[in-house]
Structures are given as C-alpha cells and as structure tokens.
Amino acid sequence: MLGAIQKRTGMDLRVFIEKQTWQAFLISILLFSLIAYSGLTVFGLTTSKFGVTDDAQIAPNFEMISLNRTGIESNHTNETGWFELKEHRGKVIILDFMAHDCLACHGVQYHLEENMQSWYDLDSEYELLIVAIGAWYTEPFDYLNQSDDNYHVPYYFTGKGSVESVIVNETTNERGDLREYYNAWTIPVVYVVDHEGYLIAKNTGTGLDWDEFDSAVEAALNGEAEDLRFGLSEVDTSLVGIFTLGLFLSILVYFSPCAFPVLPSFITYYISLGSREEELIEQGKLKGKMPKPWVIGLLSGLGMWTFFLLIGIIAVIMGEAFEKSGIISQIAFIIAVLLVVLGFFMLTGGTAHLMGWVQKLIDKWSTTENDDTFTPRRNMYLYGIGYAAASIDCTAAAVLPFIIYLSTKGGNSVSFGLSGLMIGLLLLMISVTVVVSMGRQVMIDFLRKSTAMIKMVGSWMMMFAGIGLILLMSNPELLG
C-alpha cells in the first residue's frame, strides 16, 4: 500500500517508521523551542521597557465613548455612554489597548476574562474595573461591537479611543492622542492603575510575564502596590525621534508573537545552506561560493520589503474596505498551511503529483540542491517574503496605527517613520543572519556527514512553523 502511494504521489510514507526521522523530530523540537522562546523573550523585554520611566506618574486622564451595554458599561459611564478615567479614582483599573483584528490582543483578552472572576471574588480593599480600549482608530465603532469566528466582544467594559481622548488641559480643553500619551504604538498593551491613579504594571501579551502582572493586580487590590509605581516617558515627535521610533517598532515587528513560529524555520534553513557547498560546486550546480551572511540577510530583508510594499499598495487601492476584508488573516492562514504542506513534501519526498500548482510555482522561482542550478540568493529573498507574510497578522496591528498617527503629524513624518521601520527590519535580518553564521560552521561540520538529517530537521521545522501559526490563529488564548 505504501508503495502504491509513493508511485502515485511521490511521497514515501515509510520515512515515518525510520529511526532517523524521529531523531530529527526531537532535534527539531529542541531547536524550535529554544529559538522561539528567545524571540518571544526579546519581544517581551523590548516592549515592557519601551516608554517607561522609574518616576511614579498618575495615569493620563482621558474620556472615550463606550459600547454602553446594560450592566457592563452602563454602570460606569455618564448618561450618554461616555467614560472618564478620573471619575473612577479609588478603583483598581486595568487598561487593555486592543483591536478587533489584532490576533495577539485576543490572547490578552482571554487571559483577563479567565482571571477576572477570581479577582472579583478576592476579599480585597478596592474594587476592580477592567477597561478595553479600541486602539485601532480606523476600525469602525460597530466593528468593535461585532463578534465573529476569531473574535468576541470583551465580557468587560469596552470603549474606543481617539486622537482627542486624552484631556491634556482641562482649562483650555487641550486634547491628545490616547496612544501617544500611553505609548501604545503597538498593541496589545495592558496597564494596571492603582486606587490612587498611578501606573503599577504593564504587559504586552507574550504570555511570558503574566505571573508578575497578575501579582501586581492582586497587590493593587490589597493596597500594597506603592513600590511598583512607574511613569511613562514622553515620545520625541521630532523627525529624528520619529525615525528612531520606527527603528524601535521594527524590533517588535521582527520578533512579534505571530512571527516567532517562522523564525526557527528561517534560521534552520539558513544553517542548512552550505552543508553541501563543496559538493554542489564540484557538480556545477552552484556558481561560486555560498553568499556571505550579510548578503543572505540583505536579500531576506529585501524580500520582507517587497511583501510589505505589495500589501501597502493593496491597502491604498482598497481604502477602508481593506480593514474589514479579513485579507490579513487570510494571507497568514494560507502561508501557514503552505508551510505545513511544503514541509511534509520535503520530509516524504513528495512531488508535483500532489498540489501540483504549488509545486510548479515553487519550482519556477526557487531551487533546491537537487536541481541542475542551485540559487541560494533567490531562495533567501523568497524566504524573506514568506517570513513577512506569515507575521502579517501581528505586523498590521502594529504598523497601520503607527502610519495613521504619523499622517496626523504632517510634513515628512510618514516617510521618516517608515524609513526607520524598514531600515530597522533590514538591519535586524542582516544582524540575525550574521550572528547565526558565527555558529553555523560548527553545525555544518557536525551535520555534514548526514545530509538526510539536515533535510529532515528543516522539514520538521517548516511544519512546526505552519502548525504554530495555525494554532495561534485558531486559539489566540495560547498567547495568554
């Protein structure tokens, strides 16, 4: 039977009864976990420190319109459904900056909903109020109040912020952007405000530091969070400051929760390049030596640029319809499935008999070490496109609000901010590739005697990347 399947599809399923296949599986789990955890740690540390100062500060006062649902928002708003933060001084307040189409935000939402009843049931000194703030201003208000397969309206207080939500000066009625005053450029961001109005905790939804966040909530409810107080630093809105902000945002995009399943696959594929370099040169399949690490990183970064440029063009053409089209999640899902399929093909030796249109597309633009000519430069460029596509769900939630904010500043703000973002991504891709190259030769020397093992590890890692993305998109609570 297995022979018949191989004859018809080219896939040799007998690899699953081979010892080496499962040895590669175990190696892949170890590598995937290590690299993915490292990426999430970088993301968590970077976002938790962004815009934070040790000087204790009262949370900026703001007002916003709420969904005004009976028994949820109606108990905390005025007669017109508007909410003002300072009116609830004396309560412990959790501020959850979120959006309907923000995948990682759903993980934060699930965590808060899972724990809020236990917090309510505590015999604490102060009342708890959880407030969700729609921070993607271009999402229509009714869209925030619309549940679907991937999102449900929060079970706690929900409203929508704006560029005029923050009350900067009550006497002159000067207003400010809620995201700017809370440094919520990338979402999710969730803060805890104690009963006296001070900020005492921050989380960015990676799931790595929820214990610390939850402990801060309980400390605030018991009136014991004074030592945790901190402030928010003012963002430099000069052109240099905006360019720097773009550079910082590139770190969050590169190591975002949506991208971390793909990062191990990318690194493993790069390590595998060159394992047969001398042999390929002798066979005439490789013209010259493998590209330098910085060249590989540059090409991958340019691939990311290409994809984001394409998405930007589509967004401009579609206008407001782009936000509600679901195209961002669809792209991420398609890439995830494609990674699983291609990884399975690589592991089993599948051919164009199955999913022929996919194989023809891959064959047309990329090459493998079995082809007459191997083109590692083109392959890494295409990998950069795939990396950007796979992380688009989280990237959009970070980049689009940033662009919208820059557009309100006028002048050259948009071009400077985007330049910082794109240059930052390029430098990160080059840096990661160069750093990996430092230990790459050791890995190549270790695995050079077993090309089959290298291919199996790469195949498993590619499947893990796809499966990880699918799990995150279908179960956002995993991030929580």
N, C-alpha and C positions, 0 to 999 in steps of 0.2 A: 504493500500500500504506500509506504513512504517513498519507494522507488517510483511509483506512478505519479505521485505528487511532484517529485523532483523533475520528472520528464515533462510534465505539463506546465509547471510554473518556474522551474529552475531553482526552487528552494529546497535545500537539503535539510529536512527537519531532524535528521539524525544527529545534528550538532548538539541537540538538547540532551542526548544521552552520553555525550563525551565529557570526561572529567575536566578537560582544559576549558570548556565553555563555562563551567560553574566556578572554576578558579578565576577566570576573567570577570565573572559576575561579582564575586566577593571583592576583588581588587577595585572594580568599578564603584561598588557601594562605598568603599572606604574613601576613594578619591572624590567622588561626588559629594559625600557628606562633608569632607574637610574643606573643599573649595567653596561649596555653597554656604556653609556656616561662616567661613571667613568673609565672604562677600556681604552677607547679611550683617555681620558684626561691624564692618566698615560703614555700611549704610546707617546702622543704628547709632554708632558713636558720632558720626558726622552730623546727622540731623538733630541728635539730642543736644549737641553743643552749639548749633547754629543760632545766632541771635540771642544768646543767653548771657547774662551778666550776674555776678555774685551779689550785686547790690539789690536788696529787697525792694520790690516795687508793687504798688497797687495795680491790679489788672485794669487796663484802659476801659473806661465806661463806654458802652455802646447801646444802641437800640436797633431792633430789627423786627420785621413782620414775621409772624408765626403762622403755622398751619391752622391754629385756633381750633383744634379738635376738642370737643367737650370732654372734660375730665382729664385731659393730658396737657394741652397748652392753656386752655381757658382759665385754669386756676392760677396762672402765673402771669397773665397779661392784663392790659387795660381793656376797656370796653370795645376797642376797635381791633383787638388782637395783636397789639404791639408789645414787645418785651424790652425792658431796660435793665441792664445788669445791676446797677447800684441800688435799685429798688429791692434787691434780694440779698443785701448785705446782712450777715447774720446766718446765712446758709453756706454749706459747702457746695460748690458748684463745679461740675465737670463740663468743660467746653470742648466739644467734638467737632473739629473742622472737617467736613466731609462733602461728598457729591454723589449723585445717583449713579454715575458711570465710573466711579473710582473703585477699582477692584479691591485694593488694599484697605480702603475705607470700610468696606463691608466686614473685613476681619476685625477691625476696631469695634464696629457696631455689635458684632456677635459677642465679643468679649464683654462689652459693657452690659449688654442685655443678659448675658449669662450670670453676671455678678451683681446686678443692681438690686435684685430682691434680697440677697444676703446682706448687702449694705443697708438697705431699708430696714431690715429686721434687727440690726445691731442696736443694743441699748446704748445709743450714743447721745452726746450732748447737743449736737447740731443736726439740723435737717439737711438731707442731700437732694440736690436738683441736678439732673443731667440734661444738658442742652446741646442738641445737634445744630450746627451752623452750616448751611449750604454755602460753600466757599467757591464753587464754580459758578460765577455770577451769570454766565451766559445760558446756563440751564434754566429753562422756563420754570416758573414757580409751580405750575401744576404738574410738571415732570418730576419734581422733588416729592410730590404727594402721590406718585403713581407707582404701585408695586408691579413687578414682573418676575420672570423666572430667575433673574440674577440679583434682584434687589427687593427688599420690602421696606416700607416706610418705618423709620425707627419707632420702637414702642415707647420712647421717651420724648420729651419736649423737642420740637423741631422747628427751625425757622430758616430764613435766608438772609445772608449778609449783603452788603453793597459797598460801593466806593464812598458812600456818605454815612455809614453806620456809626463810626466812632465819633463821640462827642468830644472834640478836642478842646473847645472853649465854650462853656455854656452861656457866657455873657454875650459873646459875638456870634454864637451859633456856628462856629467854625467846625467843619466836619472832615473826617478822614476815612481812608480805606481800611476796612476791618483786617484784611490780610496783611496789610503793611504794618499796622500797629501791633499785631500779634505774631509777626514774622511767619505767617502761614503760607509761604510761597509754594511749598509742596505739601500735598495732603496725602494721607491723613496726618493731622497733628491734633493731639488732645492734651489739654491742660487741666490742672486741678487748682481751684481758687479756694482759699480757706475762708472762715467765717468773717474775718476782718478785711477780706478783699485782696489778699496777697497771693501771688502765684507760688505754688509749692511743689509742683510736679509736672513733667512733660513726657509724652510718649509719641513715637512716630509709627507705631503699628507693625513693627517687625516681629513681635512676639518674644523677643529675646530678653526684655526687661520688664515684663508685666508684673512680676512679683514685687519689684521695687515700687512700681506705680500703685499697685493695689494696697501695699503697706502704707503709702503716703495718703491714700484716700481714708483708710481707717484711722490713721494718726490725726488727720484733719477733723474727722467726725468726732474724735475724742478731745479736740482742742490741744493736741500735742505736736503740732507741725511747725511751730515757730522757727525751729532750727533749719527747716527745709526751704525757707523762703528765698526767692531769687527774683531777678528782674529781666527785662527784655531790652537789648541794645538797639539803638536807632540805626536803621539801614541807610547807608550812604547812597543818595539818589543822584550823585553827580555821574557823568558819563563813565568815569573811571570806576566809580562804585558799582554802577550797573553792569559794566563789563566783568568786574570781579564777582558780582552776584551770579552772572551767567556761568562763570567758571565753577563756582561752588555748586550750582544746580546740575552741572554735568556729572559731578560725583554721585549725586542722588539718582540721576537717570541711569548711569552705568551700573551701579550696584543696587538698583531698585529691587523690591521683592518679586516683581514679575520677571526680572532678568536673571535672578540667581540660578534657576534651573538650567539656563543655557550656558552660563559662564563655565561650569566644569566641562561641558561638552566642547566648548571652544578651546579651552586650554589643552584638553586631551588631544584634540585633533591637531593642534599646533605641535605638541610634543611628538606626535606620530610622524609628522613631516620630517623627512630626512633619515628615517630609520633604515631606508634602503637607498640612500643618496648615491653611494659609490656604485652600487649595482645598476641603478637606473641610468647613470651616466655611461657606464660601460655598454649598456644595451641601446644607447642612443635615444632613450625616452625622455631624458632631461637634458636640456641645453644649458650647460654651465652648472654652477653650484646652486644650492637652495638659497633663496633670498635671505638677506640679513634680517635679524629680528625686527629692527626698526622699520624696514621696508614692509614686512608682513603686517606689523601694527598699523602702518600708514595706509596700506591697501584696505585692511579691515575697517579702519576708521572712515575712509572714503566711501566704503560700502554703506556704513551707517548714514553718512551724509546723504547719499543717493536716496535711500529709503525715506528719510525724513523730508527731503525735498519733494519727493513724489506725494507723500501724504499731505504736505503743505499745499501743494497745487490742487489736490482733490478737495481739501477743506475750503480753499478760496472759491473754487468753482461751485461747490455745493452750498456754501454760505451756512445759514442757521440749520439747514436740514442735515448737515454733517453731524451735529451733536446728537441728534436723535435717531440717526440712521443705524446705529449699532455696528458700523463698519469697523471700528477699532477692535471691538471684542471678536468680531468675525475673523479679522486678519490674524489675531493672536491664536484663535482656536484652529484655524487652518494650518498655521505654521506648526502648532503643537502636534496635530495629527500627522503632518508630513514628516516631522522628526521621528515619530514612532515608526511609521511605515518604512522610511528610508533606513533607520537603524535595524529594523527587522530584516530588511532586504540584505543589508551588509552582513549581518550575522549568519544568515542562512544561504547566502549566495543567490538571492532572488534575481530574476532577470526581467526583461520588458514584457514577459508573458502576463504579468500581473501589474495593474496600474500602469499600463504602457505609456499613457500620455505623460505621467510624471517622470518615468524613466527617460523618455525621449527629450523632455525639457532639460533634465539634469545632464544627460549625455551631450546635449547641444552646447551647453555653456560651461560645464565643468568636466574635469577629467580625473581619473584615478591612476594608481601606479600600474594598473594592468593595461592601460591604453597605450597606443603607439607613441603618443606625446603626452607628457605629464606637465600640467600648467599650475603650479602651486600659487603663483601670484593671482591668477584669475579666481582660483578656488577660495582664497582667503578674502578677496574682495566680495565674493558671493556670500561667504560666511558672515561678513560684516552686515550685509543686507538682512540675512536671516536673523542675526542677533538683534538688530533694531526692530524687526518685525515681531519677534517673539515677545519683546518687552513693551510693545506699544500701549498695552492697557494701562500700565502704571505711568509710562512716559507722558501720555496725553494728559493725565490728571495733573502732572507737574508742569509741563511746558505750556499748554494752552492758556492757563490762568496767568502765567508769567508774561506771555506775549500780550495778552489783553491789558495787563497792568502797565506794561511798557508803552502801549499805544496811548494811554492816558497822559503820559509824561511829555509826549510830543517830541519835536526835534529829531535827533538821531538815536533816541533811546532804544527803539526796536532793533536797529542794526547793530548797536553796540552790545546790547544784551544777548542777541542771537549769536553774534560773533564770539562772545565769551563762552556761550554754551557749546557751540560747535567746535571751537578750538580746544576747549576742555575735554570733550569727548575724544577728539583725535589724539591729544596728548595722553589721555588715560589708556586708550587702546595700545598706543605705542609703548607706554610705560609698562603695562601689564605683560605685553609680549616680551619686552626686553628682560624684565625680571624673571619670567618663566624660563627664558633662554639660558639664564645663569645655571639652572639645574637641569636643563634639557639634555645636555650631552651625557650626563650621568645616567639619566633614564634611558636614553637611546643605547648607550653601551650595555646597559643591563638587559634591555629587551631586544637587542639587535639579533640575537640568536633565535628569537621566536617571533617572526613577523605575524604569524597567525594569532598569537596572543595580543599583539598590539591592535590588530584589526578587531578582535573580539571585544577588547576593552572599549575601543572607540565606538563600536556598535551599541554596546550596552549603555554607554554614557549618552549617546544620542537618544536612545529610547527613554532613559531616565529623564532627560530634559523635556521631551514631549509629554511624558506621563506626569511629570511635576507641574508643568503648565496647565494641563487639563484638570488636574486635581485642584489647583489654586483657583481656576476659573469656575469650577463647578462646586467647590467647597471653600469659599473665602474665609470661613471661620478657622481654617487651618493656620492662617497667619495670626489669628487672635489667641 
